[in-house]
Amino acid sequence: MRLPQTHGPATRRDAGQGHQLGEYVTYKAQRAGVPVVVVDPAYTSQTCPRCGHVDKRNRPCRDWFACMVCGLAGPADHVAAVNVRQRANTAWAFVSTPNAAVSPTCRRGQSRAASQQLKRTAPVPGS
């Protein structure tokens, strides 16, 4: 039985391929005029998308997720994908409305609260 390589040139080459793929996707998206939102994948497979609890014990085994707090359970890859989507939607809100968090603008005759409500309920592309 051959064990996976944990160091050396093959590992460095494989690690670089993920970066190369990201650059290629970004290049193609920009060329097509499609915006790209980069999301930090850290802890996406340990974070509960329902309650936000982060714990490595939320992963009782490699392929399964079970939240220690609220009990949400499912395939770990699916849970991580949901978390990535939520992070992308949050990041997209800041990209598409750059000054929303700093100084919300009100339409003439509209209260600030009504303006905020409109921004919270605006559809997010891709959701």
Order of alpha helices (4+ residues) and beta strands (2+ residues): alpha-beta-beta-alpha-alpha
